[in-house]
Amino acid sequence: MSEEQEDQGFRVTDKRSFTETGNPRTQPAEEDRKRPDPSGRAESEPPGSPSGEAPRAHAPIDFASYIFSFYTESLMFLGELPNPITNKTEEDLNAARDAVDLLGMLKEKTKGNLTADEDQLLDKLLFDIRMKFMAKVKHIKLP
């Protein structure tokens, strides 16, 4: 076999984001720039967005959205909201208790570190979800 035939077997390409000296690469390797994107997306199009749609703005994560995620999860486990994956209303009181306890723990651990609005929001959500949880456990109907 000649050297030319041996070189056609496979090729190793360095795709690391740092050079051999440890400095960040400023541009991708020449071969990477020539290779077409297998997904068929335009280069400026963000991953995951269907072709032709404008990218959605992503809301910043703040403390309020963080605690709302646990509150919503609690409502889902209490059977008040459908599961977003199955679109079915399911009840899991043990998981609901864990989510409620997690909100309570956040209240204790963040004491003195929240703004007045964040503290008030957490108090309201915690009170509401605890009342809903107790109503489910005691089979009481709330308005």
GUROSE-443240 format. One record per residue: residue number from 1; y, z, x of N, C-alpha, C in turn. Coordinates in steps of 0.1 Angstrom, whole numbers. Atoms other than C-alpha are relative to their C-alpha. Last residue first. Example, Ala and Ser with C-alpha at 12.3 -4.5 7.8 and 13.67 -1.06 7.14 Angstrom:
2
R/2/-11/0/-9/-11/71/137/11/8/-8
R/1/-12/0/9/-45/78/123/12/0/9
END
This chain:
143
R/143/-7/11/5/277/468/-632/4/-10/11
R/142/-14/-1/-3/250/490/-617/7/-12/-6
R/141/-7/13/1/215/493/-632/15/3/2
R/140/-12/-1/8/196/523/-619/7/-13/0
R/139/1/9/12/161/519/-606/11/2/-10
R/138/1/-8/12/163/550/-583/-1/-9/-13
R/137/11/-10/-3/156/530/-551/-2/8/-13
R/136/13/7/0/176/500/-564/-11/10/2
R/135/3/5/14/206/522/-575/-14/-7/0
R/134/4/-12/8/205/541/-541/-4/-5/-14
R/133/13/-4/-5/207/508/-522/-6/11/-9
R/132/10/10/5/235/495/-544/-14/4/5
R/131/1/-1/14/255/527/-538/-11/-9/-6
R/130/8/-12/2/248/526/-500/-2/2/-15
R/129/14/3/-2/259/490/-500/-9/12/-1
R/128/6/9/10/292/498/-517/-15/-3/3
R/127/1/-7/13/300/528/-496/-7/-9/-10
R/126/11/-10/-2/292/510/-463/-2/8/-13
R/125/13/7/1/313/480/-474/-12/10/1
R/124/2/6/13/343/501/-483/-14/-6/-1
R/123/2/-11/10/341/523/-452/-4/-6/-14
R/122/13/-5/-3/337/492/-429/-3/12/-10
R/121/10/10/4/367/476/-445/-14/5/2
R/120/0/0/14/388/507/-441/-10/-9/-6
R/119/6/-13/4/379/511/-405/-1/1/-15
R/118/15/1/-3/386/474/-398/-7/13/-5
R/117/6/9/10/420/477/-416/-15/-1/3
R/116/0/-6/13/430/509/-397/-7/-10/-10
R/115/-13/0/7/421/493/-364/-2/6/-14
R/114/-3/11/10/388/504/-349/15/0/-4
R/113/-3/13/-7/381/524/-317/3/-12/-9
R/112/-11/-1/-9/383/560/-331/4/-13/8
R/111/-10/-9/5/348/559/-346/11/2/11
R/110/-13/6/-2/330/528/-333/11/9/-5
R/109/-2/4/-14/297/546/-328/13/-7/3
R/108/-1/-11/-9/297/564/-361/3/-4/14
R/107/-11/-8/4/306/534/-383/1/12/10
R/106/-12/6/-5/282/512/-363/13/8/-4
R/105/0/-3/-14/254/537/-370/13/-7/6
R/104/-4/-14/-2/262/536/-407/1/3/15
R/103/-14/-1/4/261/498/-407/5/14/2
R/102/-7/6/-11/227/500/-389/15/0/-2
R/101/-1/-10/-11/215/525/-414/7/-6/12
R/100/-10/-10/4/223/500/-442/2/11/11
R/99/-14/6/-1/205/473/-424/11/9/-4
R/98/-3/2/-14/174/495/-418/14/-6/1
R/97/-3/-13/-5/174/506/-455/4/-1/15
R/96/-13/-3/5/175/470/-466/5/13/6
R/95/-10/8/-8/146/462/-443/14/3/-4
R/94/0/-5/-14/126/490/-459/10/-7/9
R/93/-8/-12/-1/138/480/-494/-1/6/14
R/92/7/-7/-10/125/444/-491/8/13/3
R/91/-4/-14/-1/134/424/-522/-9/7/11
R/90/11/-8/-4/133/386/-524/5/14/2
R/89/-5/-14/0/155/362/-542/-12/8/3
R/88/6/-9/10/143/327/-532/6/14/1
R/87/-8/1/12/163/300/-514/-6/8/-12
R/86/9/3/11/136/301/-488/6/-3/-13
R/85/10/9/-5/158/299/-457/-9/-5/-11
R/84/-5/13/-3/190/313/-472/-10/-10/5
R/83/2/2/-14/172/342/-488/4/-14/3
R/82/12/7/-4/188/346/-522/-1/-1/15
R/81/-3/14/-4/214/373/-528/-13/-7/4
R/80/-13/4/7/211/406/-547/4/-14/3
R/79/3/10/11/174/411/-538/13/-4/-8
R/78/0/-7/13/181/443/-519/-3/-9/-11
R/77/12/-8/1/171/425/-487/-1/8/-13
R/76/12/9/1/197/398/-493/-13/8/-2
R/75/1/5/14/224/424/-501/-12/-9/-2
R/74/4/-11/9/216/441/-468/-1/-5/-14
R/73/15/-2/-2/218/408/-449/-5/11/-9
R/72/7/11/7/252/402/-465/-15/1/2
R/71/-2/-2/14/264/436/-453/-7/-10/-8
R/70/10/-10/3/250/430/-418/1/4/-15
R/69/14/6/-1/268/397/-416/-10/10/-3
R/68/3/7/12/300/413/-431/-14/-7/2
R/67/6/-10/10/299/438/-402/-3/-7/-13
R/66/12/-7/-5/302/410/-376/-6/9/-11
R/65/11/9/3/327/390/-397/-13/5/5
R/64/2/2/15/350/420/-398/-11/-9/-3
R/63/7/-11/5/346/428/-361/-3/-1/-15
R/62/-7/-12/-2/356/393/-350/-8/12/-6
R/61/7/-12/4/338/361/-344/9/12/3
R/60/2/-10/-11/361/331/-342/-8/12/-6
R/59/-9/-12/1/357/305/-369/-4/10/11
R/58/8/-12/0/340/273/-357/10/12/0
R/57/-6/-10/-8/359/241/-366/-9/13/-2
R/56/-5/-11/7/335/215/-379/7/10/9
R/55/5/-13/-3/331/183/-359/7/11/-8
R/54/-9/-8/-9/342/152/-377/-7/13/3
R/53/-7/-12/5/313/133/-392/9/6/10
R/52/-10/4/10/304/97/-382/7/12/-6
R/51/-9/11/-4/272/105/-364/10/-3/-11
R/50/4/13/3/257/138/-375/10/-10/3
R/49/-8/6/11/269/168/-356/-5/-14/-3
R/48/3/-6/13/242/187/-336/8/-6/-12
R/47/14/-1/4/255/180/-302/-1/6/-14
R/46/7/-13/-3/292/173/-300/-14/-1/-5
R/45/5/-6/12/304/136/-301/-8/13/4
R/44/-10/-10/4/325/126/-271/-5/8/-12
R/43/-2/-10/-11/296/108/-254/9/11/-5
R/42/-10/4/-9/286/89/-286/3/12/10
R/41/-13/-5/3/253/100/-301/10/-6/10
R/40/-8/11/6/222/78/-297/14/4/-4
R/39/-3/-3/14/200/108/-292/8/-11/-7
R/38/11/3/9/186/93/-260/2/3/-14
R/37/4/-12/7/220/93/-243/-11/-3/-9
R/36/-5/-2/13/221/62/-220/-5/13/-6
R/35/10/-1/10/216/66/-183/5/2/-14
R/34/5/13/4/244/53/-161/-10/1/-11
R/33/-10/7/7/262/86/-158/-4/-13/-6
R/32/-2/-6/13/230/104/-150/11/-6/-8
R/31/11/4/9/222/80/-122/2/5/-14
R/30/-3/14/4/256/86/-105/-11/-5/-10
R/29/5/10/-10/250/123/-104/2/-14/-6
R/28/14/1/-1/272/143/-128/-4/-11/10
R/27/4/11/9/308/150/-119/-15/-1/1
R/26/-11/3/9/325/181/-105/-4/-12/-9
R/25/-2/15/0/295/197/-90/11/-3/-10
R/24/3/7/12/299/234/-84/3/-15/1
R/23/-12/3/7/298/246/-48/-4/-7/-13
R/22/-3/-10/10/266/262/-36/13/-2/-7
R/21/-8/-10/-7/262/242/-3/4/12/-10
R/20/8/-7/-9/234/222/-18/7/11/7
R/19/4/8/-12/256/212/-47/-9/9/9
R/18/-6/-4/-12/257/231/-80/-5/-9/11
R/17/-14/1/2/251/219/-116/8/5/13
R/16/-6/-13/0/215/211/-107/15/-1/-1
R/15/-9/-1/12/203/177/-118/7/14/0
R/14/-5/-13/0/187/167/-84/11/1/-12
R/13/-15/0/1/167/136/-91/5/14/-1
R/12/-5/-13/2/131/131/-80/15/0/0
R/11/-13/-2/-7/117/96/-84/4/15/-4
R/10/-9/-9/7/82/85/-93/12/4/8
R/9/8/-10/8/57/59/-83/8/9/-8
R/8/-1/3/14/81/30/-73/-8/10/-8
R/7/-12/-5/6/86/44/-38/2/-2/-15
R/6/1/-14/1/50/38/-29/12/6/-6
R/5/8/-3/11/52/1/-37/-1/15/-2
R/4/-7/4/12/81/-4/-13/-8/4/-12
R/3/-9/-11/3/63/16/14/8/-3/-12
R/2/-12/1/-8/34/-9/13/10/12/-4
R/1/-12/0/8/0/0/0/12/0/9
END
